[in-house]
Amino acid sequence: MKKVLAMILVLSLLFTAGCGTTLTDTEDSVIAVSFYPIYIFTLNLVDGIDGLTVTCMAEQSSGCLHDYTLTARDAKLLSDADVFIINGAGLESFLPDITETVEDLDIIDSSAGIELICSHHHEESEEHHSHNHENNSHIWLSVENAKKQVLNIKNGLVSEYPSYEKQINENYENYIERLNELSLELENTYKKAQGEKIITFHSAYEYMAKESGLEIVECIESDEGGEPSAKEIAHLCDTVPENDVKALFVEPDYNGSSAEIISAEAGVEIYVLNPVIKGEVTLSAYEDIMKENIQTILKAVS
């Protein structure tokens, strides 16, 4: 991996055209971020500050960063950046290779101090049925966690750019006030979802479920997108009535067939939750998506 990244770095120096004006046509200090939710958080913190440019490493089409493949553009971005802001919690699996290859790159880990959930993934074969345990990295789907991430990013930026401390702190106070309002709105509406049981097709929603009081009876897909086997589908069809499951939740880009089969066999509706891994590049994007999610949850459990 190190040799691959080193080669990408060399090639990227030869082919800088098309990497974006934020990399080649500006004298601003470059703040690189790993992907969409961290991008939105950081944009809010540096809003209106001349001299700082925020660039998102993963393109919108990339979605989540599981098994993300680094590109020449990524290598050029990181070699030019002052700081790289990551989600952390194990999401950026490529990070060790970057830190050993790109010199003098400061890292801000937004997951610092956040309690992680251990996810339980099903793995089934003809020989055995087992569970794979790993920390869930989708921490931003809890608003309380998101507020901690924003604080971690703020502290890192102030340390990196002390001359902008006043402006960054002012932006932080304004953004946290909005996120606190979001927390209050969600708290008031989550009360109606307390204790309701659901099935999700990705572990991304475990933090949201914990915060909302929902109980995830089963979480099906692995991060690699594997669909349940016929035996597992049969089990899930039995699980729905046994646990009074109110809804099946999938992601916007879900293209499997098992959810439809379970829905038809068990008589339970399918709903779409947005994991906030892509969307509009606006300062209120995180809040807007989370508000849409809670309305979807309320509709599903009502």
matplotlib code that plots the C-alpha trace (Angstrom):
import matplotlib.pyplot as plt

x = [0.0, 2.9, 4.5, 1.1, 0.5, 4.1, 3.6, 0.3, 2.1, 4.7, 2.1, -0.1, 2.7, 2.8, -0.9, -2.2, -4.7, -8.2, -7.5, -9.6, -8.8, -8.7, -5.4, -3.6, -5.1, -5.3, -2.9, -5.3, -4.3, -5.9, -7.9, -8.5, -11.4, -12.1, -15.8, -19.2, -20.4, -16.9, -17.0, -20.3, -19.1, -15.8, -17.5, -19.6, -16.5, -14.6, -17.5, -16.6, -12.9, -10.7, -7.5, -8.9, -10.1, -11.8, -11.6, -13.3, -11.2, -13.9, -16.2, -19.9, -20.4, -18.0, -20.4, -19.0, -15.3, -15.3, -12.8, -12.2, -9.4, -7.0, -6.6, -4.0, -6.2, -6.3, -2.5, -2.1, -4.7, -3.1, 0.4, -0.7, -2.9, -1.9, -4.2, -6.4, -9.7, -11.1, -14.1, -12.0, -13.4, -11.7, -13.6, -10.5, -8.7, -6.1, -4.9, -1.7, -0.3, -1.0, 0.6, 3.7, 4.0, 2.8, 5.2, 4.2, 0.5, -1.4, -4.4, -7.6, -9.5, -13.1, -14.0, -11.8, -13.6, -16.7, -18.0, -18.2, -20.9, -19.7, -21.6, -22.6, -22.4, -23.9, -21.7, -23.3, -22.0, -23.0, -20.5, -21.2, -23.1, -21.0, -20.9, -18.2, -17.7, -16.2, -16.6, -19.2, -17.7, -20.9, -20.8, -22.2, -25.7, -26.1, -26.5, -24.9, -21.9, -21.9, -21.6, -18.6, -17.1, -17.6, -15.9, -12.9, -12.6, -12.9, -10.2, -7.9, -8.5, -7.7, -4.5, -3.6, -4.6, -4.4, -4.7, -8.3, -9.2, -11.8, -13.6, -13.5, -14.9, -17.7, -18.6, -18.5, -20.9, -23.3, -23.2, -23.5, -26.6, -28.2, -27.2, -28.6, -31.9, -31.8, -31.2, -34.2, -36.4, -35.4, -35.7, -39.3, -40.2, -38.2, -40.4, -43.0, -40.6, -39.3, -39.1, -40.3, -38.6, -37.1, -34.8, -32.1, -30.0, -26.9, -25.2, -25.0, -28.2, -27.2, -26.2, -29.4, -31.4, -29.7, -30.3, -34.0, -34.9, -35.5, -34.5, -32.8, -33.8, -31.6, -29.0, -28.5, -25.9, -22.2, -20.3, -19.4, -23.1, -23.7, -27.3, -28.7, -28.9, -32.2, -32.0, -31.5, -34.3, -36.6, -35.5, -36.2, -39.6, -40.3, -38.6, -41.0, -44.2, -42.4, -41.0, -43.8, -41.3, -42.7, -40.4, -37.5, -35.0, -32.7, -30.4, -31.2, -28.9, -30.0, -30.4, -30.9, -33.9, -34.1, -35.8, -38.7, -39.0, -39.1, -41.6, -43.9, -43.6, -43.9, -46.2, -43.9, -43.2, -39.8, -38.6, -35.5, -33.2, -30.4, -27.0, -25.7, -22.8, -23.7, -26.0, -26.2, -23.1, -24.9, -24.2, -27.5, -27.2, -26.6, -29.6, -31.9, -31.1, -31.5, -34.9, -36.0, -34.9, -36.9, -40.0, -39.4, -39.0, -42.2, -44.1, -42.7, -43.6, -46.9]
y = [0.0, 2.4, 1.8, 2.4, 5.7, 6.9, 6.2, 8.1, 11.0, 11.1, 10.8, 13.5, 16.0, 15.4, 15.6, 18.5, 19.8, 18.8, 18.4, 21.6, 25.2, 24.8, 22.9, 24.8, 28.3, 29.7, 30.9, 29.9, 27.4, 24.1, 22.1, 18.6, 16.5, 12.9, 12.9, 14.5, 15.0, 16.1, 18.5, 20.1, 20.4, 22.0, 24.4, 25.8, 26.4, 28.3, 30.1, 33.6, 33.2, 34.4, 32.5, 29.0, 26.6, 23.4, 20.5, 17.2, 14.2, 11.7, 12.7, 12.8, 9.6, 7.8, 7.7, 6.1, 5.3, 1.6, 0.1, 3.5, 3.6, 6.5, 8.5, 10.7, 13.7, 12.5, 12.3, 15.8, 17.2, 15.7, 16.7, 20.3, 20.4, 21.8, 19.5, 16.4, 16.2, 12.7, 11.0, 8.5, 5.5, 3.3, 4.6, 5.8, 2.4, 3.9, 6.4, 4.6, 4.5, 8.2, 9.3, 7.3, 8.6, 12.3, 14.2, 17.0, 16.4, 17.2, 15.0, 16.1, 13.0, 14.1, 10.9, 11.6, 10.9, 9.4, 6.1, 3.6, 1.0, -2.5, -3.8, -7.4, -8.5, -11.8, -14.2, -17.4, -20.3, -23.9, -24.9, -22.4, -19.3, -16.7, -13.1, -10.5, -7.9, -4.5, -0.8, 1.1, 4.1, 5.9, 8.2, 11.3, 9.8, 10.7, 14.5, 14.4, 12.7, 15.2, 18.0, 16.4, 15.9, 19.6, 20.5, 18.3, 19.8, 23.4, 22.7, 21.2, 24.2, 26.7, 24.9, 24.8, 28.4, 30.4, 33.7, 32.7, 31.6, 34.4, 33.8, 30.0, 30.2, 32.5, 30.2, 27.3, 29.0, 29.8, 26.2, 24.6, 26.7, 25.3, 21.8, 22.2, 23.3, 20.2, 18.1, 19.6, 19.1, 15.5, 14.8, 16.0, 13.9, 10.8, 10.3, 8.9, 6.2, 5.0, 1.2, 0.5, -2.4, -2.2, -4.0, -2.2, -3.3, -1.5, -0.9, 2.8, 3.5, 2.0, 5.4, 7.0, 4.1, 4.4, 8.2, 7.8, 4.9, 2.6, -1.1, -2.7, -6.3, -7.3, -5.6, -7.4, -6.1, -6.0, -2.8, -4.7, -4.8, -8.5, -9.7, -12.2, -15.9, -17.6, -19.2, -15.8, -14.3, -17.0, -16.3, -12.5, -13.2, -15.1, -12.4, -9.6, -11.0, -12.5, -9.0, -6.8, -5.2, -1.9, -1.2, -2.2, 0.6, 0.7, 3.4, 5.6, 3.6, 0.2, -2.1, -5.5, -7.7, -9.2, -6.2, -6.5, -10.3, -9.8, -6.9, -9.0, -12.2, -10.6, -7.7, -5.0, -1.7, -0.5, 3.0, 4.9, 6.6, 8.9, 8.0, 11.5, 10.4, 12.6, 15.6, 19.3, 21.4, 23.8, 24.9, 23.5, 20.2, 18.0, 19.5, 19.2, 15.6, 14.6, 16.3, 14.4, 11.2, 11.7, 12.4, 9.1, 7.3, 8.8, 7.8, 4.3, 3.6, 5.4]
z = [0.0, 0.8, -2.6, -4.3, -2.4, -3.1, -6.8, -6.7, -5.1, -7.9, -10.7, -9.1, -9.3, -13.1, -13.5, -11.4, -14.0, -13.2, -9.5, -8.8, -8.3, -4.5, -5.0, -7.6, -8.1, -4.6, -1.9, 0.8, 3.4, 2.5, 5.0, 3.7, 5.1, 4.6, 3.5, 3.5, 7.1, 8.2, 5.2, 6.4, 10.0, 8.9, 6.5, 9.3, 11.5, 8.9, 7.3, 6.2, 7.1, 4.2, 3.8, 4.6, 1.9, 2.8, 0.3, 0.6, -0.3, -1.2, -4.0, -3.5, -5.4, -3.0, -0.1, 3.0, 3.2, 3.8, 1.3, -0.2, -2.8, -2.8, -6.1, -7.5, -6.7, -3.0, -2.9, -4.4, -2.0, 1.1, 0.1, -0.3, 2.9, 6.3, 8.1, 7.4, 9.4, 9.7, 11.1, 13.0, 14.9, 12.3, 9.3, 7.4, 7.2, 4.8, 7.4, 8.5, 5.0, 4.6, 7.8, 7.0, 3.4, 3.6, 5.8, 8.1, 7.8, 11.0, 11.7, 13.5, 14.7, 15.3, 17.1, 20.1, 23.4, 21.8, 23.2, 20.3, 19.7, 19.0, 15.9, 15.4, 11.8, 10.7, 8.7, 7.5, 5.4, 4.9, 7.7, 10.4, 11.5, 13.3, 14.4, 13.5, 16.2, 15.4, 16.4, 14.6, 12.9, 11.9, 15.0, 13.2, 13.1, 16.7, 17.1, 20.5, 18.9, 16.0, 18.6, 20.1, 16.6, 15.9, 19.2, 18.4, 14.9, 16.4, 18.9, 16.2, 13.9, 16.6, 17.4, 13.7, 12.9, 16.2, 14.2, 13.3, 16.9, 17.4, 14.2, 14.5, 18.1, 17.0, 14.2, 16.6, 19.0, 16.2, 14.9, 18.3, 19.0, 15.9, 16.7, 20.2, 18.7, 16.5, 19.6, 21.3, 18.3, 17.9, 21.6, 21.6, 18.5, 19.5, 22.5, 20.2, 18.9, 22.3, 22.5, 18.9, 17.2, 13.7, 11.3, 9.5, 6.5, 7.6, 10.9, 10.2, 12.1, 15.5, 16.9, 15.7, 17.2, 20.5, 20.6, 19.6, 21.8, 18.9, 19.3, 16.3, 16.4, 13.4, 11.4, 8.1, 5.7, 6.3, 5.3, 2.1, 1.2, 1.5, 1.4, 3.8, 2.7, 2.0, 5.5, 7.1, 5.1, 6.4, 10.0, 9.5, 8.2, 11.4, 13.5, 12.3, 13.9, 16.9, 17.8, 16.5, 14.1, 12.8, 9.9, 7.7, 7.1, 4.0, 2.6, -0.4, -2.7, -1.5, -4.6, -3.0, -3.2, 0.3, 1.9, -0.7, 0.0, 3.8, 3.4, 1.2, 3.3, 6.7, 5.9, 7.1, 5.3, 3.9, 4.7, 3.6, 6.1, 4.9, 6.5, 5.7, 3.5, 0.6, -0.2, -0.8, 0.1, 2.4, 6.0, 7.2, 5.3, 8.3, 10.2, 7.2, 6.6, 10.2, 10.4, 7.4, 9.0, 12.2, 10.2, 8.3, 11.7, 13.1, 10.0, 10.2, 13.8, 13.9]

ax = plt.figure().add_subplot(projection="3d")
ax.plot(x, y, z, "-o")
ax.set_aspect("equal")
plt.show()
